[in-house]
């Protein structure tokens, strides 16, 4: 395992970036490393933004590049599906899938991984988060060196990723200055007190979480097991409770909707509190079903 901080050059994901990045990677896998054509010209953004976009495409699981040799980007399976089905990233379910990949990406997005999976405070300040992250790095086998400034910058970037600008600076938001991060739509962080600069994790509404997307995450973490404790779904790193900030009530609502589709059975008898997975499904199959359900050529799962 490795850890990575501040690889985003302080730039959070801007609206339109990921689709532009995917289109360029599709046309020109070496867009970020080509010596003959300047990536700034191809992408139409400044050099630090180019580095940030190259990073973000990988951090949210859309592309991958080899660690050595010619570092061209290729689509992941998820990236290929998003490119074909939702290139402009307009579907809420697509945002949830990217959130899952980002929040479970300990190697590339260590601060995000820590924030969603290991940081237990529901109300916090920058200091609270950075102190906890510093302690976490010290205890990790692979902690290595880091600059405190990088951790502070990561916190700022996390806030900018999930808190829309109209909440942070309502006076300064002009419609043409639309530089919000698309992941802000998920509503996973809110401002607690502007004056004290404190924030809180917030839980999305159950109906916002598409059952196929939730099932994709559950299947990805199940590793062929057919019985998963509810507590694991809620508390284990990278599972639905953690990556989507769900509380137990909302999570059960989501699980009941998956149960109605015949994919799982919730078993709460004799103190078991588990789900039984009834259909063998992989992450990618669930993603396919999700896109089929919203385009109308699959089973319609959610009216």
DRENVEX-766519 format. One line per field, with one value per residue: x, y, z of N, C-alpha, C in turn; residue in one letter. Coordinates in nm, 3 decimals, decimal comma. Layout:
BEGIN
npx = (X	...)
npy = (Y	...)
npz = (Z	...)
capx = (X	...)
capy = (Y	...)
capz = (Z	...)
cpx = (X	...)
cpy = (Y	...)
cpz = (Z	...)
resn = (a	...)
# end
This chain:
BEGIN
npx = (0,085	0,043	0,072	-0,084	-0,070	-0,215	-0,208	-0,360	-0,285	-0,406	-0,644	-0,983	-1,224	-1,352	-1,665	-1,745	-1,482	-1,412	-1,550	-1,439	-1,173	-1,203	-1,289	-1,061	-0,868	-0,974	-0,946	-0,675	-0,461	-0,215	-0,236	-0,158	0,114	0,235	0,495	0,492	0,254	0,110	-0,039	-0,182	-0,284	-0,445	-0,633	-0,717	-0,667	-0,476	-0,127	-0,096	-0,355	-0,384	-0,220	-0,368	-0,612	-0,527	-0,459	-0,710	-0,878	-0,782	-0,805	-1,080	-1,141	-1,185	-0,988	-0,673	-0,319	-0,001	0,255	0,512	0,729	0,575	0,353	0,067	-0,284	-0,556	-0,898	-1,067	-1,280	-1,512	-1,477	-1,501	-1,770	-1,898	-1,813	-1,950	-2,220	-2,285	-2,147	-2,136	-2,164	-2,413	-2,590	-2,708	-2,642	-2,403	-2,232	-2,233	-2,105	-1,849	-1,782	-1,768	-1,544	-1,349	-1,352	-1,270	-1,013	-0,731	-0,460	-0,422	-0,580	-0,545	-0,625	-0,897	-0,984	-0,926	-1,092	-1,357	-1,362	-1,222	-1,210	-1,375	-1,527	-1,830	-1,884	-1,668	-1,354	-1,101	-0,860	-0,923	-0,952	-0,699	-0,523	-0,611	-0,555	-0,277	-0,205	-0,299	-0,134	0,111	0,075	0,049	0,201	0,315	0,354	0,547	0,693	0,548	0,413	0,290	0,144	0,044	-0,150	-0,328	-0,405	-0,529	-0,753	-0,891	-0,945	-1,110	-1,335	-1,406	-1,474	-1,713	-1,882	-2,098	-2,033	-2,221	-2,291	-2,060	-1,965	-2,199	-2,240	-2,062	-2,115	-2,160	-2,371	-2,235	-1,991	-1,941	-1,796	-1,830	-1,779	-1,882	-1,937	-2,035	-2,308	-2,387	-2,418	-2,268	-2,115	-2,167	-2,191	-2,134	-2,081	-2,017	-1,878	-1,716	-1,583	-1,652	-1,759	-1,987	-2,050	-2,292	-2,590	-2,712	-3,043	-3,240	-3,374	-3,216	-3,010	-2,942	-3,067	-2,924	-2,671	-2,593	-2,595	-2,388	-2,165	-2,187	-2,159	-1,900	-1,750	-1,811	-1,672	-1,731	-1,869	-2,179	-2,328	-2,364	-2,294	-2,514	-2,394	-2,139	-2,186	-2,255	-2,037	-1,783	-1,470	-1,490	-1,740	-2,104	-2,213	-2,003	-1,877	-2,084	-2,173	-2,391	-2,650	-2,783	-3,059	-3,121	-2,961	-3,089	-3,331	-3,239	-3,145	-3,386	-3,505	-3,334	-3,385	-3,652	-3,614	-3,534	-3,271	-3,134	-3,180	-3,299	-3,213	-3,324	-3,375	-3,355	-3,144	-2,961	-2,918	-2,823	-2,751	-2,854	-2,709	-2,870	-2,836	-2,576	-2,369	-2,144	-1,950	-1,926	-2,136	-2,356	-2,329	-2,375	-2,644	-2,753	-2,719	-2,871	-3,121	-3,180	-3,188	-3,399	-3,398	-3,370	-3,471	-3,704	-3,620	-3,687	-3,932)
npy = (-0,119	0,226	0,576	0,882	1,229	1,549	1,535	1,660	1,914	2,121	2,168	2,105	1,876	2,013	2,111	1,941	1,871	1,593	1,468	1,597	1,516	1,236	1,222	1,321	1,129	0,909	0,978	1,011	0,845	0,915	1,174	1,317	1,294	1,339	1,465	1,615	1,752	2,003	1,931	2,126	2,285	2,103	2,031	2,273	2,397	2,526	2,444	2,331	2,254	2,062	1,860	1,807	1,714	1,485	1,333	1,320	1,176	0,921	0,887	0,880	0,649	0,624	0,610	0,445	0,425	0,287	0,212	0,228	0,267	0,366	0,606	0,600	0,671	0,452	0,348	0,232	-0,052	0,057	0,322	0,294	0,221	0,449	0,636	0,548	0,548	0,769	1,015	1,289	1,293	1,317	1,173	1,086	0,842	0,780	0,968	0,867	0,621	0,708	0,840	0,621	0,483	0,680	0,727	0,482	0,460	0,415	0,427	0,631	0,845	0,919	1,088	1,120	0,857	0,813	1,007	0,919	0,648	0,603	0,822	0,925	1,135	1,314	1,578	1,849	2,030	2,182	2,145	1,931	1,723	1,716	1,665	1,410	1,269	1,293	1,140	0,895	0,845	0,822	0,586	0,402	0,139	0,214	0,482	0,694	0,998	1,322	1,645	1,885	2,093	1,981	1,808	1,985	2,117	1,905	1,870	2,111	2,075	1,850	1,960	2,150	1,976	1,858	2,051	2,275	2,585	2,789	2,761	2,807	3,060	3,253	3,510	3,543	3,387	3,348	3,269	3,218	3,156	2,884	2,675	2,464	2,147	1,844	1,636	1,762	1,760	1,534	1,583	1,522	1,650	1,919	2,266	2,347	2,557	2,868	3,071	2,950	2,787	2,516	2,184	1,926	1,577	1,465	1,274	1,124	1,122	0,825	0,760	0,873	0,704	0,481	0,149	-0,041	0,070	0,073	-0,203	-0,274	-0,182	-0,335	-0,593	-0,573	-0,567	-0,804	-1,033	-1,299	-1,402	-1,506	-1,424	-1,140	-0,944	-0,692	-0,493	-0,486	-0,391	-0,136	-0,031	-0,123	-0,047	0,107	0,006	0,036	0,195	0,353	0,482	0,631	0,780	0,677	0,646	0,403	0,379	0,493	0,328	0,080	0,134	0,160	-0,100	-0,245	-0,172	-0,293	-0,552	-0,576	-0,598	-0,851	-0,924	-0,954	-1,096	-0,973	-1,066	-1,074	-1,236	-1,424	-1,280	-1,245	-1,048	-1,003	-0,982	-1,191	-1,272	-1,317	-1,336	-1,406	-1,158	-0,932	-0,635	-0,492	-0,602	-0,514	-0,240	-0,230	-0,310	-0,098	0,119	0,017	0,017	0,288	0,375	0,256	0,012	-0,201	-0,392	-0,192	-0,035	0,150	0,361)
npz = (0,000	-0,068	0,016	-0,074	-0,101	-0,168	-0,450	-0,628	-0,689	-0,556	-0,695	-0,713	-0,864	-1,153	-1,299	-1,596	-1,645	-1,621	-1,829	-2,048	-2,016	-2,048	-2,315	-2,445	-2,371	-2,495	-2,766	-2,775	-2,616	-2,508	-2,427	-2,197	-2,183	-2,419	-2,621	-2,847	-2,885	-2,698	-2,389	-2,254	-2,455	-2,594	-2,400	-2,309	-2,063	-1,781	-1,685	-1,424	-1,378	-1,573	-1,471	-1,242	-1,351	-1,484	-1,264	-1,127	-1,301	-1,268	-0,989	-0,939	-1,060	-1,339	-1,536	-1,597	-1,554	-1,648	-1,401	-1,477	-1,766	-2,078	-1,997	-2,079	-2,075	-2,009	-2,034	-1,743	-1,667	-1,558	-1,641	-1,920	-1,940	-1,832	-2,017	-2,243	-2,161	-2,001	-2,063	-2,002	-1,736	-1,593	-1,449	-1,126	-1,015	-1,146	-1,031	-0,771	-0,812	-0,889	-0,657	-0,483	-0,589	-0,551	-0,270	-0,180	-0,259	-0,141	-0,205	-0,403	-0,322	-0,043	0,174	0,126	0,145	0,415	0,534	0,478	0,560	0,801	0,970	1,245	1,347	1,336	1,332	1,274	1,254	1,041	1,181	1,351	1,167	1,035	1,249	1,325	1,092	1,078	1,304	1,217	0,997	1,126	1,263	1,064	0,871	0,637	0,643	0,589	0,453	0,479	0,404	0,626	0,521	0,288	0,387	0,501	0,267	0,140	0,303	0,257	-0,012	-0,003	0,126	-0,069	-0,269	-0,188	-0,074	-0,204	-0,382	-0,343	-0,085	0,062	-0,024	-0,066	-0,166	-0,368	-0,583	-0,916	-1,189	-1,430	-1,343	-1,300	-1,119	-0,956	-0,793	-0,938	-0,757	-0,538	-0,551	-0,420	-0,155	0,083	0,274	0,499	0,598	0,930	1,113	0,992	1,107	1,301	1,136	1,103	1,012	0,896	0,853	0,624	0,572	0,282	0,123	0,130	-0,106	-0,296	-0,344	-0,579	-0,610	-0,764	-0,781	-0,513	-0,474	-0,643	-0,501	-0,268	-0,375	-0,476	-0,247	-0,128	-0,200	-0,301	-0,081	0,056	0,264	0,453	0,734	0,864	1,011	0,907	0,648	0,716	0,863	0,778	0,613	0,293	0,232	0,175	0,383	0,481	0,249	0,144	0,355	0,512	0,757	0,996	0,961	0,709	0,553	0,586	0,458	0,194	0,157	0,176	-0,062	-0,242	-0,174	-0,254	-0,524	-0,549	-0,514	-0,277	0,054	0,350	0,669	0,983	1,193	1,500	1,609	1,402	1,194	0,916	0,560	0,295	-0,004	-0,303	-0,575	-0,802	-0,863	-1,018	-0,952	-1,198	-1,348	-1,204	-1,244	-1,521	-1,518	-1,380	-1,564	-1,772	-1,653	-1,622	-1,880	-1,979	-2,108	-1,950	-1,661	-1,509	-1,222	-1,038	-0,963)
capx = (0,000	0,116	-0,014	-0,058	-0,137	-0,207	-0,174	-0,456	-0,233	-0,510	-0,764	-1,088	-1,278	-1,445	-1,773	-1,702	-1,343	-1,396	-1,593	-1,336	-1,058	-1,233	-1,289	-0,922	-0,799	-1,028	-0,885	-0,529	-0,425	-0,093	-0,261	-0,090	0,261	0,286	0,593	0,474	0,137	0,101	-0,169	-0,255	-0,359	-0,547	-0,738	-0,763	-0,653	-0,337	-0,043	-0,128	-0,487	-0,361	-0,172	-0,480	-0,708	-0,464	-0,473	-0,849	-0,934	-0,743	-0,851	-1,222	-1,157	-1,225	-0,875	-0,558	-0,198	0,101	0,345	0,642	0,717	0,500	0,237	-0,056	-0,402	-0,661	-1,019	-1,102	-1,412	-1,610	-1,455	-1,558	-1,917	-1,939	-1,789	-2,056	-2,358	-2,311	-2,022	-2,136	-2,178	-2,534	-2,670	-2,670	-2,579	-2,264	-2,158	-2,216	-2,003	-1,719	-1,758	-1,723	-1,406	-1,260	-1,346	-1,203	-0,882	-0,635	-0,328	-0,414	-0,654	-0,536	-0,703	-1,038	-1,004	-0,928	-1,208	-1,482	-1,357	-1,156	-1,228	-1,505	-1,602	-1,933	-1,871	-1,523	-1,287	-0,981	-0,761	-0,965	-0,923	-0,555	-0,463	-0,645	-0,484	-0,135	-0,194	-0,322	-0,012	0,217	0,049	0,050	0,332	0,370	0,327	0,640	0,706	0,442	0,421	0,166	0,069	-0,028	-0,268	-0,421	-0,458	-0,622	-0,879	-0,959	-0,993	-1,225	-1,449	-1,446	-1,531	-1,848	-1,967	-2,114	-1,986	-2,326	-2,296	-1,940	-1,959	-2,321	-2,237	-1,967	-2,143	-2,227	-2,404	-2,135	-1,868	-1,984	-1,681	-1,856	-1,744	-2,006	-1,964	-2,108	-2,450	-2,414	-2,457	-2,204	-2,060	-2,236	-2,127	-2,198	-2,075	-1,924	-1,795	-1,614	-1,523	-1,673	-1,834	-2,041	-2,085	-2,437	-2,638	-2,807	-3,174	-3,235	-3,421	-3,112	-2,913	-3,001	-3,039	-2,820	-2,541	-2,563	-2,565	-2,254	-2,066	-2,197	-2,101	-1,756	-1,688	-1,853	-1,569	-1,794	-1,948	-2,324	-2,393	-2,289	-2,360	-2,557	-2,296	-2,027	-2,229	-2,261	-1,914	-1,654	-1,414	-1,525	-1,875	-2,201	-2,233	-1,890	-1,848	-2,196	-2,215	-2,527	-2,677	-2,843	-3,198	-3,118	-2,905	-3,194	-3,423	-3,175	-3,142	-3,522	-3,531	-3,258	-3,457	-3,771	-3,572	-3,502	-3,126	-3,086	-3,283	-3,254	-3,249	-3,304	-3,431	-3,261	-3,025	-2,862	-2,886	-2,736	-2,821	-2,811	-2,706	-2,943	-2,792	-2,432	-2,347	-2,018	-1,960	-1,950	-2,271	-2,451	-2,318	-2,448	-2,788	-2,791	-2,734	-2,985	-3,246	-3,213	-3,212	-3,528	-3,396	-3,349	-3,587	-3,713	-3,610	-3,719	-4,024)
capy = (0,000	0,352	0,688	0,996	1,351	1,671	1,508	1,737	2,049	2,205	2,185	2,001	1,843	2,114	2,062	1,926	1,823	1,449	1,429	1,646	1,426	1,106	1,238	1,335	1,000	0,820	1,017	1,024	0,791	0,977	1,318	1,381	1,277	1,362	1,574	1,695	1,840	2,044	1,893	2,247	2,329	2,002	2,031	2,409	2,439	2,554	2,325	2,263	2,191	1,940	1,758	1,772	1,633	1,353	1,265	1,294	1,069	0,793	0,878	0,841	0,516	0,624	0,569	0,391	0,431	0,200	0,282	0,247	0,262	0,477	0,618	0,636	0,638	0,370	0,342	0,115	-0,102	0,159	0,437	0,262	0,225	0,588	0,702	0,509	0,565	0,897	1,089	1,421	1,269	1,386	1,083	1,082	0,712	0,789	1,039	0,775	0,522	0,776	0,862	0,493	0,458	0,779	0,708	0,356	0,461	0,453	0,455	0,757	0,953	0,874	1,173	1,087	0,725	0,830	1,087	0,843	0,514	0,590	0,943	0,894	1,252	1,357	1,725	1,863	2,145	2,142	2,096	1,796	1,625	1,705	1,596	1,267	1,212	1,283	1,023	0,777	0,822	0,776	0,447	0,313	0,081	0,275	0,625	0,772	1,142	1,406	1,783	1,924	2,178	1,893	1,754	2,098	2,138	1,796	1,898	2,218	2,017	1,764	2,049	2,207	1,869	1,819	2,163	2,365	2,720	2,881	2,750	2,867	3,203	3,281	3,641	3,549	3,287	3,394	3,149	3,188	3,112	2,754	2,586	2,366	2,008	1,765	1,551	1,843	1,724	1,419	1,632	1,440	1,738	2,046	2,362	2,349	2,697	2,946	3,154	2,865	2,704	2,373	2,113	1,798	1,478	1,449	1,148	1,150	1,057	0,686	0,749	0,921	0,596	0,380	0,015	-0,112	0,127	0,019	-0,345	-0,283	-0,165	-0,453	-0,708	-0,551	-0,594	-0,934	-1,135	-1,432	-1,446	-1,493	-1,370	-1,024	-0,879	-0,553	-0,403	-0,474	-0,301	0,000	0,020	-0,168	0,043	0,092	-0,045	0,143	0,287	0,446	0,567	0,722	0,846	0,637	0,598	0,268	0,388	0,514	0,208	-0,024	0,175	0,124	-0,247	-0,294	-0,154	-0,397	-0,677	-0,577	-0,637	-0,993	-0,947	-0,995	-1,117	-0,920	-1,165	-1,016	-1,327	-1,490	-1,196	-1,261	-0,918	-1,019	-0,996	-1,302	-1,233	-1,422	-1,347	-1,387	-1,040	-0,861	-0,488	-0,445	-0,643	-0,422	-0,112	-0,248	-0,312	0,039	0,199	-0,038	0,056	0,430	0,405	0,197	-0,119	-0,309	-0,390	-0,060	-0,075	0,255	0,459)
capz = (0,000	-0,060	0,050	-0,162	-0,057	-0,249	-0,591	-0,709	-0,713	-0,492	-0,778	-0,706	-0,997	-1,205	-1,387	-1,735	-1,657	-1,639	-1,965	-2,141	-2,000	-2,110	-2,462	-2,491	-2,354	-2,598	-2,894	-2,769	-2,485	-2,452	-2,419	-2,083	-2,186	-2,555	-2,629	-2,970	-2,874	-2,559	-2,331	-2,217	-2,574	-2,625	-2,297	-2,287	-1,922	-1,743	-1,664	-1,297	-1,395	-1,652	-1,375	-1,154	-1,426	-1,505	-1,136	-1,090	-1,385	-1,206	-0,850	-0,936	-1,120	-1,481	-1,619	-1,526	-1,635	-1,589	-1,310	-1,543	-1,912	-2,138	-1,908	-2,147	-1,997	-2,071	-1,952	-1,662	-1,711	-1,520	-1,730	-2,052	-1,927	-1,814	-2,146	-2,337	-2,112	-1,932	-2,086	-1,938	-1,592	-1,551	-1,365	-0,985	-0,992	-1,193	-0,926	-0,658	-0,849	-0,883	-0,514	-0,427	-0,632	-0,489	-0,124	-0,146	-0,325	-0,038	-0,263	-0,477	-0,255	0,096	0,264	0,102	0,205	0,561	0,573	0,472	0,619	0,931	1,051	1,304	1,393	1,240	1,327	1,279	1,192	0,968	1,278	1,395	1,061	1,008	1,365	1,317	0,978	1,118	1,392	1,135	0,916	1,216	1,304	0,948	0,838	0,516	0,659	0,507	0,475	0,424	0,450	0,693	0,429	0,195	0,454	0,509	0,132	0,112	0,373	0,182	-0,138	0,031	0,149	-0,199	-0,350	-0,146	-0,032	-0,319	-0,359	-0,295	0,062	0,124	-0,058	-0,141	-0,233	-0,479	-0,686	-1,037	-1,267	-1,535	-1,278	-1,247	-1,101	-0,851	-0,820	-0,955	-0,639	-0,441	-0,559	-0,334	-0,022	0,187	0,378	0,509	0,689	1,061	1,153	0,910	1,195	1,364	1,031	1,133	0,909	0,944	0,751	0,616	0,514	0,172	0,135	0,081	-0,245	-0,387	-0,368	-0,667	-0,556	-0,842	-0,744	-0,380	-0,491	-0,704	-0,393	-0,180	-0,448	-0,489	-0,117	-0,073	-0,230	-0,312	0,035	0,031	0,384	0,501	0,848	0,843	1,072	0,814	0,541	0,770	0,927	0,722	0,513	0,151	0,206	0,145	0,495	0,489	0,132	0,117	0,482	0,549	0,893	0,988	0,913	0,564	0,490	0,580	0,350	0,067	0,149	0,148	-0,206	-0,313	-0,146	-0,340	-0,659	-0,548	-0,521	-0,145	0,157	0,480	0,771	1,116	1,293	1,592	1,633	1,295	1,132	0,799	0,432	0,212	-0,144	-0,374	-0,715	-0,824	-0,946	-0,996	-0,957	-1,335	-1,390	-1,139	-1,314	-1,647	-1,487	-1,345	-1,685	-1,848	-1,586	-1,643	-2,022	-2,012	-2,176	-1,853	-1,574	-1,444	-1,082	-0,942	-1,025)
cpx = (0,088	0,018	0,019	-0,139	-0,115	-0,164	-0,261	-0,408	-0,329	-0,636	-0,862	-1,143	-1,377	-1,550	-1,720	-1,562	-1,336	-1,439	-1,493	-1,214	-1,082	-1,232	-1,146	-0,846	-0,846	-0,961	-0,735	-0,481	-0,301	-0,109	-0,180	0,063	0,321	0,379	0,565	0,358	0,118	-0,036	-0,250	-0,339	-0,473	-0,665	-0,792	-0,762	-0,505	-0,260	-0,072	-0,264	-0,474	-0,315	-0,286	-0,580	-0,654	-0,478	-0,618	-0,911	-0,902	-0,802	-0,998	-1,248	-1,204	-1,113	-0,767	-0,436	-0,092	0,195	0,483	0,623	0,638	0,366	0,114	-0,174	-0,495	-0,781	-1,019	-1,235	-1,521	-1,599	-1,517	-1,711	-1,966	-1,923	-1,904	-2,195	-2,387	-2,187	-2,020	-2,162	-2,296	-2,618	-2,616	-2,596	-2,433	-2,179	-2,133	-2,108	-1,862	-1,682	-1,707	-1,578	-1,308	-1,242	-1,278	-1,062	-0,773	-0,500	-0,320	-0,479	-0,661	-0,622	-0,853	-1,072	-1,018	-1,056	-1,335	-1,477	-1,305	-1,176	-1,369	-1,585	-1,707	-1,936	-1,726	-1,477	-1,168	-0,878	-0,795	-0,923	-0,773	-0,484	-0,488	-0,569	-0,335	-0,115	-0,207	-0,197	0,099	0,199	0,058	0,192	0,399	0,356	0,418	0,638	0,585	0,465	0,287	0,078	-0,014	-0,157	-0,373	-0,486	-0,558	-0,757	-0,959	-1,019	-1,112	-1,350	-1,499	-1,508	-1,678	-1,938	-1,979	-2,079	-2,094	-2,340	-2,176	-1,934	-2,083	-2,316	-2,155	-2,002	-2,221	-2,255	-2,297	-2,005	-1,892	-1,865	-1,704	-1,807	-1,873	-2,040	-2,033	-2,257	-2,486	-2,454	-2,395	-2,140	-2,140	-2,159	-2,205	-2,200	-1,971	-1,825	-1,681	-1,539	-1,532	-1,771	-1,896	-2,062	-2,236	-2,474	-2,735	-2,942	-3,166	-3,275	-3,319	-3,013	-2,979	-2,965	-2,930	-2,681	-2,498	-2,523	-2,426	-2,146	-2,066	-2,130	-1,949	-1,683	-1,716	-1,750	-1,626	-1,868	-2,095	-2,396	-2,306	-2,361	-2,397	-2,452	-2,174	-2,062	-2,224	-2,123	-1,783	-1,604	-1,461	-1,664	-1,976	-2,219	-2,126	-1,880	-1,961	-2,248	-2,354	-2,538	-2,758	-2,986	-3,202	-3,063	-3,011	-3,296	-3,368	-3,177	-3,281	-3,554	-3,454	-3,329	-3,582	-3,738	-3,529	-3,353	-3,070	-3,207	-3,225	-3,303	-3,218	-3,361	-3,320	-3,131	-2,920	-2,819	-2,784	-2,819	-2,766	-2,819	-2,763	-2,897	-2,643	-2,412	-2,212	-2,047	-1,999	-2,088	-2,376	-2,449	-2,392	-2,599	-2,837	-2,815	-2,850	-3,116	-3,281	-3,237	-3,339	-3,522	-3,354	-3,474	-3,589	-3,719	-3,665	-3,809	-4,021)
cpy = (0,124	0,461	0,804	1,116	1,463	1,646	1,591	1,879	2,156	2,227	2,071	1,981	1,952	2,049	2,053	1,869	1,675	1,406	1,477	1,553	1,292	1,115	1,246	1,203	0,902	0,850	0,999	0,976	0,856	1,128	1,386	1,376	1,309	1,483	1,667	1,794	1,875	2,009	2,015	2,297	2,233	2,014	2,172	2,452	2,456	2,430	2,254	2,194	2,063	1,827	1,710	1,681	1,492	1,267	1,225	1,182	0,932	0,778	0,837	0,713	0,513	0,576	0,507	0,413	0,346	0,279	0,302	0,237	0,383	0,494	0,675	0,599	0,548	0,372	0,217	0,063	-0,001	0,280	0,415	0,272	0,369	0,663	0,673	0,553	0,703	0,986	1,224	1,414	1,348	1,301	1,080	0,951	0,709	0,859	0,948	0,671	0,584	0,804	0,734	0,466	0,554	0,751	0,577	0,348	0,507	0,494	0,594	0,873	0,923	0,956	1,145	0,953	0,738	0,902	1,001	0,714	0,507	0,708	0,939	1,017	1,292	1,509	1,759	1,995	2,092	2,081	1,954	1,692	1,605	1,634	1,446	1,199	1,195	1,159	0,894	0,742	0,767	0,629	0,350	0,263	0,160	0,427	0,715	0,920	1,215	1,547	1,820	2,008	2,094	1,841	1,863	2,124	2,027	1,821	2,004	2,163	1,924	1,851	2,106	2,103	1,848	1,933	2,261	2,508	2,811	2,871	2,819	3,016	3,246	3,414	3,638	3,456	3,348	3,271	3,115	3,136	2,974	2,661	2,490	2,229	1,929	1,681	1,629	1,810	1,610	1,461	1,555	1,521	1,867	2,137	2,363	2,494	2,767	3,019	3,070	2,780	2,557	2,315	1,988	1,705	1,471	1,326	1,180	1,083	0,918	0,679	0,800	0,810	0,488	0,240	-0,060	-0,060	0,074	-0,128	-0,364	-0,275	-0,286	-0,574	-0,696	-0,586	-0,734	-1,044	-1,276	-1,481	-1,419	-1,433	-1,258	-0,962	-0,734	-0,455	-0,383	-0,379	-0,155	0,055	-0,017	-0,069	0,006	0,034	0,069	0,243	0,394	0,539	0,664	0,790	0,803	0,609	0,469	0,273	0,401	0,389	0,098	0,008	0,133	-0,029	-0,305	-0,281	-0,256	-0,533	-0,689	-0,620	-0,784	-1,025	-0,996	-1,029	-1,062	-1,017	-1,108	-1,106	-1,384	-1,413	-1,205	-1,128	-0,930	-0,997	-1,122	-1,257	-1,347	-1,440	-1,323	-1,269	-0,978	-0,711	-0,442	-0,485	-0,550	-0,286	-0,119	-0,242	-0,171	0,122	0,148	0,011	0,202	0,461	0,335	0,065	-0,230	-0,316	-0,253	-0,087	0,030	0,358	0,588)
cpz = (0,000	-0,020	-0,042	-0,114	-0,158	-0,394	-0,685	-0,735	-0,658	-0,577	-0,755	-0,847	-1,039	-1,294	-1,530	-1,753	-1,694	-1,779	-2,069	-2,136	-2,067	-2,262	-2,516	-2,479	-2,462	-2,733	-2,894	-2,633	-2,423	-2,436	-2,309	-2,093	-2,322	-2,559	-2,748	-2,958	-2,728	-2,499	-2,288	-2,334	-2,605	-2,528	-2,269	-2,142	-1,889	-1,698	-1,531	-1,304	-1,476	-1,560	-1,286	-1,226	-1,450	-1,378	-1,109	-1,173	-1,325	-1,067	-0,841	-1,014	-1,265	-1,571	-1,531	-1,615	-1,569	-1,500	-1,371	-1,694	-1,963	-2,066	-1,980	-2,058	-2,077	-1,977	-1,865	-1,718	-1,677	-1,612	-1,867	-2,048	-1,915	-1,946	-2,244	-2,292	-2,053	-1,941	-2,011	-1,788	-1,536	-1,455	-1,222	-0,954	-1,037	-1,087	-0,806	-0,688	-0,842	-0,738	-0,448	-0,463	-0,565	-0,340	-0,086	-0,206	-0,228	-0,097	-0,326	-0,404	-0,107	0,190	0,249	0,167	0,356	0,605	0,579	0,553	0,761	1,024	1,111	1,348	1,290	1,230	1,354	1,219	1,112	1,064	1,324	1,293	1,043	1,124	1,357	1,204	1,010	1,207	1,313	1,053	1,005	1,253	1,187	0,921	0,726	0,521	0,578	0,541	0,417	0,475	0,510	0,599	0,331	0,258	0,470	0,373	0,094	0,180	0,296	0,053	-0,114	0,050	0,015	-0,293	-0,317	-0,101	-0,147	-0,283	-0,303	-0,144	0,127	0,099	-0,132	-0,217	-0,361	-0,593	-0,801	-1,122	-1,370	-1,474	-1,217	-1,231	-0,986	-0,893	-0,835	-0,831	-0,527	-0,439	-0,464	-0,194	0,093	0,299	0,378	0,605	0,820	1,111	1,068	0,997	1,254	1,263	1,066	1,030	0,970	0,825	0,744	0,536	0,400	0,198	0,071	-0,067	-0,345	-0,424	-0,452	-0,617	-0,633	-0,807	-0,607	-0,390	-0,553	-0,596	-0,300	-0,246	-0,456	-0,360	-0,064	-0,093	-0,224	-0,188	0,006	0,151	0,442	0,620	0,815	0,897	0,982	0,699	0,588	0,806	0,859	0,618	0,373	0,127	0,204	0,259	0,500	0,369	0,100	0,244	0,529	0,698	0,882	0,931	0,761	0,494	0,480	0,471	0,214	0,049	0,119	-0,001	-0,289	-0,295	-0,234	-0,483	-0,665	-0,548	-0,387	-0,058	0,286	0,588	0,909	1,225	1,379	1,607	1,523	1,237	1,019	0,673	0,366	0,067	-0,227	-0,518	-0,724	-0,918	-0,915	-0,995	-1,097	-1,388	-1,330	-1,206	-1,448	-1,624	-1,451	-1,472	-1,772	-1,786	-1,610	-1,790	-2,068	-2,085	-2,081	-1,772	-1,509	-1,295	-0,988	-1,009	-0,947)
resn = (x	x	x	x	x	x	x	x	x	x	x	x	x	x	x	x	x	x	x	x	x	x	x	x	x	x	x	x	x	x	x	x	x	x	x	x	x	x	x	x	x	x	x	x	x	x	x	x	x	x	x	x	x	x	x	x	x	x	x	x	x	x	x	x	x	x	x	x	x	x	x	x	x	x	x	x	x	x	x	x	x	x	x	x	x	x	x	x	x	x	x	x	x	x	x	x	x	x	x	x	x	x	x	x	x	x	x	x	x	x	x	x	x	x	x	x	x	x	x	x	x	x	x	x	x	x	x	x	x	x	x	x	x	x	x	x	x	x	x	x	x	x	x	x	x	x	x	x	x	x	x	x	x	x	x	x	x	x	x	x	x	x	x	x	x	x	x	x	x	x	x	x	x	x	x	x	x	x	x	x	x	x	x	x	x	x	x	x	x	x	x	x	x	x	x	x	x	x	x	x	x	x	x	x	x	x	x	x	x	x	x	x	x	x	x	x	x	x	x	x	x	x	x	x	x	x	x	x	x	x	x	x	x	x	x	x	x	x	x	x	x	x	x	x	x	x	x	x	x	x	x	x	x	x	x	x	x	x	x	x	x	x	x	x	x	x	x	x	x	x	x	x	x	x	x	x	x	x	x	x	x	x	x	x	x	x	x	x	x	x	x	x	x	x	x	x	x	x	x	x	x	x	x)
# end
